[in-house]
Amino acid sequence: MSQAFKIIAETEAGGRRGQLRLPHRTVETPVFMPVGTAGTVKAVAQDVLETLGTEIILGNTYHLYLRPGHEAIRRMGGLHRFISWPGALLTDSGGFQVFSLNQLRKVSDEGVRFRSHLDGSSHFFTPEHSMDVQIALGADIAMAFDECTEYPADRSRAQESLRLTMAWARRSLDHFRAHREEVVWHEELGGRTQSLFGIVQGGMYIDLRRESAERLVEMDFDGYAIGGLSVGEPRQLTLEMISEVLPLLPAGKPRYVMGVGYPDEIEQYARMGVDMMDCVLPTRAARHGLLFTSEGRLNIKGKRYAEDQGPPDPACQCMVCRRYSRAYLRHLMQSGEALSGTLNTIHNLAYYLGIMERVRKNLAPAG
């Protein structure tokens, strides 16, 4: 296995603290991973991410494939070198973005034909092609190509989606194992190579989720993700799906819930035993003036903050809260200044990363 996961603390409720040893960094879990869609966490420079304590970020296979192109990134030494990021990286498979194109895609057993949202050009993604692109990008963790089920979806639709996901998982794994040694940094990191995670699907049907998890475990991936959540379903249903699937996944391998969530949600899931989470919410909300604080959500555009000289969050010690006032952040937002998105994003990321740090510290020692 190209990565090693070690549990160093756990609770009776299932929460666990761990260390995920990846080629570029050992990541402390549970961990929140900022989303860097096109090779950047929007509005925040890499050195600032390091200062915030970010250990692992995401890259988006679909967007990087279209621009600047995976072969160009390969020639420049892989995604780590291209974006000057020394920490760990995870790339998604591109599946979610392809499937979100709706009328611009056509799904078959072989793969997905889609049109670029940039210029309308035609492209074809198969599980094998997704693996080739992710190997070229060279992230520490790659994801199997899956078919994301929308919500709501009737049972027949969820079953068909699961059929494709399981077939594509097998093809992804076979191709990845045959070609993983082609990763660009294989030699410079002493022969340690990428990991590949499988993705549990099945819509909002517990039996289909169970089937998906059990079949993926039989394939023996390096880690396991729960996908197809936060797609419009009620929060209680999200919680139910996670609760049902987690016990089916191997305790000795990392467990990743994709695309979640609000601050209280990621804390709850971490305490249940989820090791890895990502979400665009802290960065996207920041660009619209929504800050997450210890006092709740704060819409910095509000008129009542026009002369508020207090920090965004009195309980926060991030670089933004130590220096800037609510009045100034509101002024930047109202003036359309680019710095607004940067400062808001830094605070929100610090808040999310701080939640995970607190959860890790509060976990009781194992047995």
PEHUCOR-V409950 format. One record per pair of residues at least 24 apart in sequence whose ideal C-beta (glycine too) atoms are under 10 Angstrom apart, sorted by the first residue. I is the first residue (numbers start at 1). GAP is how many residues later the second one is. Records with the same first field share a line. If there is no record, write none. Layout:
BEGIN
I = GAP + GAP
END
This chain:
BEGIN
1 = 192 + 194 + 219 + 220 + 221 + 222 + 252
2 = 138 + 139 + 178 + 181 + 184 + 187 + 189 + 190 + 191 + 192 + 193 + 194 + 220
3 = 24 + 85 + 137 + 138 + 189 + 190 + 191 + 192 + 194 + 219 + 220 + 250 + 251
4 = 191 + 218 + 248 + 249
5 = 24 + 190 + 217 + 218 + 245 + 246 + 247 + 248 + 249 + 250 + 270
6 = 246
7 = 244 + 245 + 266 + 268 + 359
8 = 352 + 355 + 357 + 358
9 = 351 + 352 + 353 + 354 + 355 + 356 + 357 + 358
10 = 241 + 263 + 353 + 354 + 355 + 356 + 357
11 = 260 + 261 + 262 + 351 + 352 + 353 + 354 + 355
12 = 352
13 = 258 + 259 + 260
14 = 229 + 232 + 233 + 237 + 257 + 258 + 259 + 260
15 = 253 + 254 + 255 + 256 + 257 + 258 + 259 + 260 + 344 + 345 + 347 + 348 + 349
16 = 235 + 239 + 254 + 255 + 256 + 257 + 258 + 259 + 344 + 347 + 350
17 = 253 + 258 + 342 + 343 + 344 + 345 + 346 + 347 + 348 + 349
18 = 234 + 236 + 237 + 257 + 258 + 342 + 345
20 = 35 + 36 + 68 + 120 + 121 + 175 + 203 + 233 + 234 + 255 + 256
21 = 67 + 119 + 171
22 = 33 + 34 + 65 + 66 + 67 + 68 + 117 + 118 + 119 + 167 + 170 + 172 + 173 + 232
23 = 57 + 65 + 66 + 115 + 116 + 117 + 118 + 160 + 162 + 163 + 165 + 166 + 167 + 168 + 169 + 170 + 171 + 172
24 = 31 + 32 + 56 + 61 + 62 + 63 + 64 + 65 + 114 + 115 + 116 + 161 + 165 + 168
25 = 30 + 31 + 60 + 61 + 62 + 63 + 64 + 115
26 = 29 + 62
27 = 28 + 29 + 60 + 61 + 63 + 113 + 114 + 227 + 248 + 249
28 = 25 + 27 + 28 + 328 + 329 + 332
29 = 26 + 27 + 225 + 226 + 227 + 241 + 245 + 246 + 247 + 248 + 327 + 330 + 331
30 = 224 + 225 + 236 + 237 + 239 + 240 + 241 + 242 + 243 + 244 + 245 + 246 + 247 + 325 + 326 + 327 + 329 + 330 + 333
31 = 24 + 25 + 57 + 223 + 225 + 239 + 243 + 244 + 245 + 246 + 247 + 322 + 325 + 326 + 328 + 329
32 = 24 + 228 + 231 + 234 + 235 + 238 + 244 + 245 + 246 + 247 + 250 + 317 + 319 + 320 + 321 + 322 + 323 + 324 + 325 + 327
33 = 24 + 25 + 55 + 56 + 57 + 108 + 223 + 225 + 243 + 244 + 245 + 246 + 319 + 320 + 323
34 = 24 + 244 + 245 + 246 + 248 + 249 + 311 + 314 + 315 + 318 + 319
35 = 24 + 25 + 55 + 57 + 224 + 243 + 244 + 245 + 246 + 247 + 248 + 249
36 = 24 + 27 + 28 + 43 + 47 + 49 + 53 + 54 + 55 + 242 + 247
37 = 25 + 26 + 27 + 55 + 60 + 243 + 246
38 = 24 + 25 + 26 + 28 + 29 + 30 + 45
39 = 24 + 25 + 28 + 29 + 34 + 40 + 43 + 44 + 45 + 46 + 50 + 98
40 = 43 + 45
41 = 42 + 44 + 239 + 241 + 242 + 304 + 305 + 308
42 = 238 + 241 + 242 + 244 + 245 + 299 + 300 + 303
43 = 240 + 243 + 244 + 295 + 296 + 297 + 298 + 299 + 300 + 301 + 302 + 303
44 = 239 + 242 + 297 + 298 + 299 + 301 + 302 + 304 + 305
45 = 39 + 297 + 301
46 = 37 + 38 + 39 + 40 + 41
47 = 37
48 = 271 + 294 + 297 + 298 + 301 + 302
49 = 36 + 38 + 297 + 300 + 304
50 = 35 + 36 + 37
51 = 267 + 268 + 295 + 299
52 = 266 + 267 + 294 + 295 + 297 + 298 + 300 + 301 + 302
53 = 296 + 297 + 300 + 301 + 303 + 304
54 = 31 + 33 + 34 + 295 + 296 + 299
55 = 32 + 33 + 298 + 301
56 = 29 + 31 + 32 + 33 + 34 + 83 + 84 + 85 + 220 + 222
57 = 26 + 28 + 30 + 31 + 32 + 33 + 82 + 221
58 = 31 + 32 + 33 + 34 + 81 + 83 + 85 + 200 + 220 + 221 + 222
59 = 24 + 26 + 30 + 31 + 32 + 33 + 75 + 78 + 79 + 80
60 = 31 + 32 + 33 + 34 + 36 + 37 + 77
61 = 30 + 31 + 32 + 33 + 34 + 35 + 36 + 37 + 64 + 68 + 69 + 70 + 72 + 73 + 75 + 76 + 78 + 81 + 82 + 84
62 = 29 + 30 + 31 + 32 + 33 + 34 + 35 + 36 + 37 + 38 + 39 + 52 + 54 + 55 + 61 + 63 + 68 + 71
63 = 29 + 31 + 34 + 54 + 55
64 = 27 + 30 + 69 + 70 + 72 + 73 + 75
65 = 29 + 32 + 51 + 58 + 60 + 64 + 65 + 67 + 68 + 69 + 71 + 72
66 = 28 + 31 + 50 + 51 + 52 + 53 + 55 + 57
67 = 49 + 51 + 52
69 = 64 + 67
70 = 59 + 62 + 63 + 64 + 65 + 66 + 67 + 68
71 = 61 + 62 + 65
72 = 64
73 = 60 + 63 + 64 + 65 + 111
74 = 58 + 59 + 61 + 62 + 63 + 64 + 108 + 109 + 110
75 = 61 + 109
76 = 108
77 = 61 + 107 + 108 + 111
78 = 57 + 58 + 59 + 60 + 61 + 105 + 106 + 107 + 108 + 110
79 = 55 + 57 + 58 + 59 + 60 + 61 + 105 + 106
80 = 57 + 58 + 59 + 60 + 104 + 105 + 109
81 = 57 + 103 + 104 + 107
82 = 55 + 56
85 = 54
87 = 53
88 = 51 + 52 + 53
89 = 48 + 49 + 50 + 51 + 52 + 53 + 105
90 = 44 + 49 + 50 + 51 + 52 + 53 + 104 + 105 + 107 + 133 + 135 + 166 + 186 + 188
91 = 39 + 42 + 43 + 44 + 45 + 46 + 47 + 48 + 49 + 50 + 51 + 52 + 103
92 = 38 + 42 + 47 + 49 + 50 + 51 + 53 + 54 + 105 + 107 + 133 + 135 + 166 + 167 + 186
93 = 32 + 34 + 37 + 38 + 40 + 41 + 49 + 50 + 51 + 52 + 53 + 55 + 75 + 79 + 103 + 104 + 106 + 132 + 134
94 = 29 + 31 + 35 + 36 + 39 + 40 + 49 + 51
95 = 30 + 32 + 35 + 48 + 49 + 50 + 51 + 52 + 53 + 70 + 73 + 104 + 106 + 132
96 = 47 + 50 + 51 + 52 + 103 + 131 + 132 + 135 + 162 + 163
97 = 28 + 51
98 = 25 + 27 + 32 + 47 + 49 + 50
99 = 47 + 48 + 49 + 50 + 51 + 62
100 = 48 + 50 + 131
102 = 48
107 = 40 + 53 + 54 + 57
108 = 56
109 = 54 + 55 + 58 + 59
110 = 58 + 61
111 = 34 + 53 + 57 + 60
112 = 33 + 35 + 52 + 56
126 = 42 + 45 + 46 + 49
127 = 37 + 40 + 41 + 42 + 43 + 44 + 45 + 46 + 47 + 48 + 49
128 = 40 + 43 + 44 + 46 + 47 + 48 + 50 + 51
129 = 46
130 = 38 + 41 + 42 + 45 + 46
131 = 40 + 41 + 42 + 43 + 44 + 45 + 46 + 47 + 48 + 49 + 63 + 65
132 = 43 + 44 + 47 + 50
134 = 38 + 42 + 46 + 49 + 60 + 62
135 = 40 + 41 + 44 + 45 + 46 + 47 + 48 + 49 + 51 + 58 + 59 + 61
136 = 46 + 47 + 48
137 = 46 + 47 + 57
138 = 44 + 45 + 46 + 47 + 48 + 55 + 56
139 = 44 + 55 + 56
140 = 43 + 45 + 49 + 52 + 53 + 54 + 55
141 = 53 + 54 + 55 + 56 + 81 + 82 + 84 + 113 + 115 + 135
142 = 30 + 34 + 38 + 41 + 52 + 53 + 54 + 55 + 80
143 = 29 + 52 + 53 + 54 + 55 + 56 + 78 + 80 + 82 + 84 + 113 + 115
144 = 24 + 25 + 26 + 27 + 28 + 29 + 32 + 52 + 53 + 54 + 55 + 72 + 75 + 77 + 80 + 81 + 83
145 = 24 + 26 + 27 + 30 + 54
146 = 26 + 52 + 53 + 54 + 55 + 66 + 79 + 81 + 82 + 112
147 = 52 + 54 + 80 + 81
148 = 51 + 53 + 55 + 79 + 80 + 81 + 83 + 110 + 111
149 = 52 + 53 + 54 + 55 + 56 + 59 + 78 + 79 + 82
150 = 53 + 78 + 81 + 82 + 83
151 = 52 + 53 + 77 + 78 + 79 + 80 + 81 + 82 + 83 + 86 + 87
152 = 51 + 52 + 79 + 80 + 81
153 = 49 + 50 + 51 + 52 + 75 + 78
154 = 49 + 51
155 = 48 + 49 + 50 + 52 + 53
157 = 46
158 = 43 + 44 + 45 + 46 + 47 + 50 + 51 + 70
159 = 43 + 44 + 46 + 49 + 52
161 = 40 + 41 + 42 + 47 + 51 + 67
162 = 38 + 39 + 40 + 41 + 43 + 46 + 47 + 49 + 50 + 53 + 66
164 = 37
165 = 33 + 34 + 35 + 36 + 37 + 47 + 50 + 51 + 62 + 63
166 = 32 + 35 + 36 + 45 + 46 + 49 + 50 + 53
168 = 31
169 = 27 + 29 + 30 + 31 + 32 + 43 + 46 + 47 + 50 + 52
170 = 28 + 45 + 46 + 49
172 = 24 + 25 + 26 + 27 + 47 + 49
173 = 25 + 43 + 46 + 47 + 48 + 49
174 = 45
176 = 45 + 46
194 = 28
195 = 26 + 27 + 28 + 58 + 59
196 = 25 + 26 + 27
197 = 24 + 25 + 26 + 27 + 28 + 30 + 56 + 57 + 58 + 59 + 61 + 79
198 = 24 + 25 + 26 + 27 + 29 + 51
199 = 25 + 26 + 27 + 28 + 29 + 57 + 59
200 = 24 + 25 + 26 + 27 + 28 + 29 + 41 + 42 + 44 + 45 + 46 + 48 + 49 + 55 + 56 + 57 + 58
201 = 24 + 25 + 26 + 27 + 28
202 = 24 + 25 + 26 + 39 + 42 + 43
203 = 25 + 28 + 30 + 38
204 = 24 + 25 + 27 + 29 + 30 + 33 + 34 + 36 + 37
205 = 36
206 = 34 + 35 + 37 + 38 + 39
207 = 37
209 = 31 + 32 + 33 + 35 + 36 + 39
210 = 34 + 35 + 37 + 38
211 = 37
212 = 33 + 36
213 = 31 + 32 + 33 + 34 + 35 + 36
214 = 34 + 35
216 = 32 + 33
217 = 31 + 32 + 33 + 36
220 = 30 + 33
221 = 28 + 29 + 32
222 = 31 + 32
223 = 26 + 27 + 30 + 31 + 32 + 33 + 52 + 53
224 = 24 + 25 + 26 + 29 + 30 + 31 + 32 + 51
225 = 24 + 29 + 30 + 31 + 32 + 33 + 34 + 51 + 53
226 = 29 + 30 + 31 + 32 + 33 + 34 + 43 + 48
227 = 29 + 30 + 31 + 32
228 = 30 + 31
229 = 28 + 29 + 30 + 31 + 32
230 = 27 + 28 + 29 + 30 + 31 + 32 + 35 + 49 + 51
231 = 28
235 = 25 + 26 + 27 + 29 + 30 + 33
238 = 27 + 31
239 = 26 + 29 + 30 + 33
242 = 26 + 27 + 30 + 31 + 32
243 = 26 + 29 + 30
246 = 26 + 27 + 28
247 = 26
249 = 24 + 25 + 26
262 = 30 + 35 + 90
263 = 29 + 30 + 31 + 33 + 34 + 85 + 88 + 89 + 91 + 92
264 = 28 + 91
266 = 86 + 89 + 90 + 93
267 = 85 + 88 + 89 + 91 + 92
268 = 91
269 = 90
270 = 85 + 86 + 88 + 89 + 90 + 93
271 = 88 + 91 + 92
276 = 80
277 = 75 + 79
279 = 73
281 = 67 + 71
282 = 62 + 63 + 64 + 65 + 66 + 67 + 68 + 69 + 70 + 71
283 = 58 + 61 + 62 + 63 + 65 + 66 + 69
284 = 61 + 64
285 = 59 + 60 + 63
286 = 54 + 55 + 56 + 57 + 58 + 59 + 60 + 61 + 62 + 63
287 = 46 + 53 + 54 + 55 + 57 + 58 + 61
288 = 45 + 53 + 56
289 = 40 + 41 + 43 + 44 + 45 + 51 + 52 + 55
290 = 54 + 58
291 = 25 + 29 + 30 + 35 + 38 + 52 + 53 + 54 + 56 + 57 + 60
292 = 24 + 55 + 56 + 57 + 58 + 59 + 60 + 63
293 = 28 + 54 + 55 + 58
294 = 57 + 60
298 = 28 + 31 + 49
299 = 31 + 34
300 = 26 + 27 + 28 + 29 + 30 + 31 + 32 + 33 + 34 + 40 + 43 + 44 + 47
301 = 28 + 29 + 32 + 33 + 39
302 = 24 + 28 + 31
303 = 27 + 31
304 = 26
305 = 24 + 25 + 26 + 28
306 = 24 + 25 + 28
311 = 36
312 = 31 + 32 + 35 + 36 + 39
313 = 34 + 37 + 38
315 = 36 + 39
316 = 31 + 34 + 35 + 38
317 = 33 + 37
318 = 25 + 28 + 29 + 30 + 31 + 32 + 33 + 35 + 36
319 = 24 + 27 + 28 + 31
320 = 24 + 25 + 26 + 27 + 28 + 29 + 30
321 = 25 + 26 + 29 + 30
END
